[in-house]
Amino acid sequence: MSVRKIVELYQFFWMFESHAQQRLAWEDAAQARIARMRAEAQAAAQLRAMLNANPSGALGNARLNDWENLERSGLL
């Protein structure tokens, strides 16, 4: 068997392997799309819940360890 035939056989079998790897990549991409859609839906649900809990829209004004607000609310 010549070197050329061996190389052709190697390329032939490598084609099957590369196609199998491509199918796995397509499946991974499909699963990633599904996971992204779920994450976006969950984030939208959390945003709706936050806006329902605080409809004024002043969500961006909160601070951690704001002593004045903690004392005013009676937590300190």
N, CA, C and O of each residue as an XYZ file, in Angstrom:
304
protein
N       0.850     -1.176      0.000
C       0.000      0.000      0.000
C       0.896      1.241      0.000
O       1.832      1.352      0.793
N       0.596      2.140     -0.881
C       1.442      3.320     -1.007
C       1.078      4.363      0.060
O       0.027      4.299      0.697
N       1.963      5.290      0.218
C       1.753      6.365      1.192
C       0.530      7.191      0.809
O      -0.215      7.654      1.674
N       0.334      7.366     -0.473
C      -0.814      8.156     -0.935
C      -2.130      7.488     -0.527
O      -3.052      8.170     -0.080
N      -2.227      6.175     -0.674
C      -3.433      5.445     -0.279
C      -3.667      5.544      1.232
O      -4.800      5.697      1.690
N      -2.577      5.454      1.990
C      -2.695      5.557      3.450
C      -3.212      6.942      3.839
O      -4.071      7.067      4.713
N      -2.693      7.963      3.195
C      -3.132      9.329      3.481
C      -4.594      9.507      3.094
O      -5.352     10.149      3.820
N      -4.995      8.946      1.960
C      -6.388      9.044      1.523
C      -7.325      8.345      2.509
O      -8.398      8.861      2.822
N      -6.917      7.167      2.997
C      -7.725      6.463      3.987
C      -7.818      7.266      5.289
O      -8.885      7.365      5.895
N      -6.703      7.826      5.702
C      -6.692      8.644      6.920
C      -7.633      9.833      6.766
O      -8.410     10.128      7.674
N      -7.573     10.515      5.631
C      -8.443     11.664      5.392
C      -9.907     11.239      5.343
O     -10.777     11.968      5.819
N     -10.186     10.072      4.775
C     -11.549      9.579      4.695
C     -12.130      9.345      6.090
O     -13.242      9.784      6.384
N     -11.378      8.654      6.944
C     -11.867      8.400      8.303
C     -11.892      9.678      9.134
O     -12.759      9.851      9.991
N     -10.938     10.571      8.880
C     -10.935     11.846      9.605
C     -12.173     12.673      9.241
O     -12.671     13.427     10.077
N     -12.673     12.545      8.018
C     -13.877     13.249      7.592
C     -15.061     12.839      8.475
O     -15.839     13.694      8.898
N     -15.200     11.548      8.755
C     -16.288     11.088      9.617
C     -16.151     11.656     11.027
O     -17.134     12.080     11.634
N     -14.940     11.661     11.531
C     -14.710     12.200     12.875
C     -15.015     13.692     12.929
O     -15.632     14.168     13.882
N     -14.588     14.422     11.921
C     -14.836     15.864     11.926
C     -16.324     16.168     11.795
O     -16.810     17.133     12.386
N     -17.055     15.359     11.029
C     -18.496     15.553     10.927
C     -19.181     15.260     12.263
O     -20.124     15.950     12.650
N     -18.702     14.238     12.957
C     -19.264     13.929     14.272
C     -19.013     15.083     15.239
O     -19.899     15.454     16.009
N     -17.814     15.646     15.201
C     -17.500     16.778     16.073
C     -18.343     17.999     15.710
O     -18.747     18.757     16.591
N     -18.606     18.189     14.434
C     -19.441     19.310     13.996
C     -20.871     19.141     14.500
O     -21.498     20.111     14.926
N     -21.390     17.910     14.453
C     -22.739     17.668     14.978
C     -22.793     17.952     16.475
O     -23.771     18.522     16.959
N     -21.762     17.565     17.210
C     -21.710     17.864     18.642
C     -21.685     19.374     18.886
O     -22.329     19.866     19.812
N     -20.955     20.091     18.071
C     -20.902     21.547     18.207
C     -22.262     22.167     17.933
O     -22.659     23.111     18.616
N     -22.977     21.655     16.948
C     -24.321     22.166     16.658
C     -25.266     21.900     17.828
O     -26.069     22.760     18.188
N     -25.168     20.707     18.419
C     -26.013     20.389     19.572
C     -25.683     21.294     20.752
O     -26.585     21.768     21.443
N     -24.388     21.537     20.986
C     -23.991     22.444     22.067
C     -24.523     23.852     21.831
O     -24.984     24.513     22.762
N     -24.458     24.303     20.594
C     -24.958     25.644     20.275
C     -26.463     25.727     20.491
O     -26.966     26.741     20.976
N     -27.180     24.672     20.135
C     -28.636     24.662     20.350
C     -28.954     24.690     21.840
O     -29.867     25.399     22.263
N     -28.214     23.929     22.637
C     -28.427     23.939     24.083
C     -28.080     25.297     24.682
O     -28.748     25.756     25.609
N     -27.044     25.939     24.162
C     -26.672     27.272     24.657
C     -27.756     28.284     24.322
O     -28.051     29.161     25.133
N     -28.354     28.177     23.138
C     -29.448     29.090     22.785
C     -30.631     28.904     23.723
O     -31.239     29.882     24.158
N     -30.961     27.654     24.036
C     -32.073     27.378     24.949
C     -31.761     27.924     26.336
O     -32.621     28.539     26.966
N     -30.539     27.707     26.817
C     -30.153     28.215     28.137
C     -30.197     29.738     28.169
O     -30.601     30.326     29.172
N     -29.788     30.375     27.086
C     -29.825     31.838     27.039
C     -31.261     32.345     27.069
O     -31.560     33.319     27.760
N     -32.150     31.692     26.326
C     -33.555     32.113     26.341
C     -34.159     31.947     27.733
O     -34.924     32.798     28.187
N     -33.814     30.853     28.409
C     -34.315     30.648     29.780
C     -33.779     31.719     30.718
O     -34.521     32.255     31.541
N     -32.493     32.032     30.597
C     -31.892     33.051     31.466
C     -32.512     34.422     31.207
O     -32.769     35.176     32.146
N     -32.750     34.744     29.939
C     -33.373     36.029     29.631
C     -34.796     36.091     30.158
O     -35.228     37.136     30.645
N     -35.535     34.982     30.068
C     -36.899     34.953     30.600
C     -36.888     35.099     32.118
O     -37.739     35.785     32.684
N     -35.928     34.458     32.774
C     -35.829     34.569     34.228
C     -35.456     35.992     34.632
O     -35.995     36.519     35.606
N     -34.547     36.615     33.901
C     -34.165     37.997     34.209
C     -35.346     38.939     34.006
O     -35.538     39.871     34.787
N     -36.137     38.703     32.963
C     -37.315     39.541     32.731
C     -38.334     39.354     33.848
O     -38.959     40.320     34.286
N     -38.505     38.116     34.313
C     -39.432     37.861     35.418
C     -38.951     38.539     36.699
O     -39.757     39.084     37.453
N     -37.652     38.507     36.945
C     -37.106     39.181     38.128
C     -37.296     40.686     38.035
O     -37.607     41.337     39.032
N     -37.110     41.240     36.845
C     -37.318     42.673     36.665
C     -38.774     43.039     36.913
O     -39.064     44.038     37.572
N     -39.703     42.221     36.377
C     -41.122     42.489     36.625
C     -41.433     42.420     38.111
O     -42.178     43.252     38.629
N     -40.867     41.432     38.802
C     -41.110     41.296     40.241
C     -40.547     42.494     40.994
O     -41.178     42.992     41.927
N     -39.370     42.958     40.600
C     -38.774     44.134     41.264
C     -39.618     45.378     41.022
O     -39.824     46.181     41.932
N     -40.106     45.535     39.795
C     -40.927     46.708     39.504
C     -42.282     46.627     40.189
O     -42.844     47.653     40.573
N     -42.818     45.409     40.348
C     -44.067     45.260     41.102
C     -43.857     45.578     42.567
O     -44.743     46.139     43.212
N     -42.694     45.228     43.104
C     -42.409     45.493     44.512
C     -42.094     46.963     44.756
O     -42.347     47.478     45.845
N     -41.550     47.634     43.761
C     -41.180     49.040     43.901
C     -41.597     49.771     42.627
O     -40.752     50.050     41.777
N     -42.878     50.082     42.481
C     -43.364     50.637     41.213
C     -42.893     52.054     40.927
O     -43.088     52.545     39.815
N     -42.282     52.725     41.891
C     -41.844     54.099     41.628
C     -40.681     54.146     40.647
O     -40.398     55.190     40.060
N     -40.017     53.024     40.471
C     -38.891     52.977     39.544
C     -37.603     53.498     40.148
O     -36.623     53.691     39.428
N     -37.580     53.727     41.445
C     -36.394     54.256     42.107
C     -35.479     53.131     42.569
O     -34.915     53.192     43.662
N     -35.332     52.117     41.749
C     -34.519     50.963     42.133
C     -33.035     51.294     42.154
O     -32.277     50.671     42.898
N     -32.612     52.250     41.361
C     -31.192     52.553     41.271
C     -30.668     53.446     42.382
O     -29.481     53.772     42.392
N     -31.509     53.847     43.308
C     -31.063     54.756     44.365
C     -30.707     54.043     45.659
O     -30.342     54.704     46.631
N     -30.796     52.754     45.706
C     -30.503     52.015     46.929
C     -28.995     51.977     47.162
O     -28.202     51.919     46.222
N     -28.619     52.010     48.448
C     -27.210     51.919     48.824
C     -27.062     50.897     49.933
O     -27.972     50.709     50.741
N     -25.922     50.241     49.970
C     -25.635     49.315     51.057
C     -25.195     50.091     52.284
O     -24.489     51.093     52.171
N     -25.611     49.629     53.458
C     -25.227     50.223     54.740
C     -25.544     51.721     54.800
O     -24.728     52.517     55.265
N     -26.710     52.086     54.335
C     -27.169     53.467     54.426
C     -27.770     53.643     55.827
O     -28.935     53.319     56.057
N     -26.963     54.157     56.751
C     -27.332     54.218     58.163
C     -28.577     55.061     58.400
O     -29.405     54.716     59.244
N     -28.719     56.148     57.677
C     -29.894     56.999     57.871
C     -31.181     56.243     57.547
O     -32.134     56.280     58.325
N     -31.212     55.573     56.429
C     -32.414     54.814     56.069
C     -32.639     53.637     57.002
O     -33.785     53.302     57.303
N     -31.570     53.004     57.465
C     -31.723     51.902     58.404
C     -32.301     52.392     59.724
O     -33.177     51.745     60.299
N     -31.815     53.535     60.208
C     -32.358     54.097     61.447
C     -33.794     54.569     61.257
O     -34.638     54.366     62.130
N     -34.070     55.197     60.123
C     -35.418     55.701     59.848
C     -36.438     54.552     59.757
O     -37.588     54.699     60.171
N     -36.010     53.432     59.223
C     -36.923     52.293     59.100
C     -37.051     51.496     60.384
O     -37.871     50.581     60.456
N     -36.256     51.820     61.407
C     -36.335     51.140     62.682
C     -35.530     49.862     62.765
O     -35.685     49.090     63.711
N     -34.669     49.627     61.783
C     -33.842     48.418     61.806
C     -32.619     48.573     62.693
O     -31.988     47.580     63.053
N     -32.275     49.806     63.051
C     -31.132     50.040     63.965
C     -31.606     50.710     65.222
O     -30.804     50.991     66.112
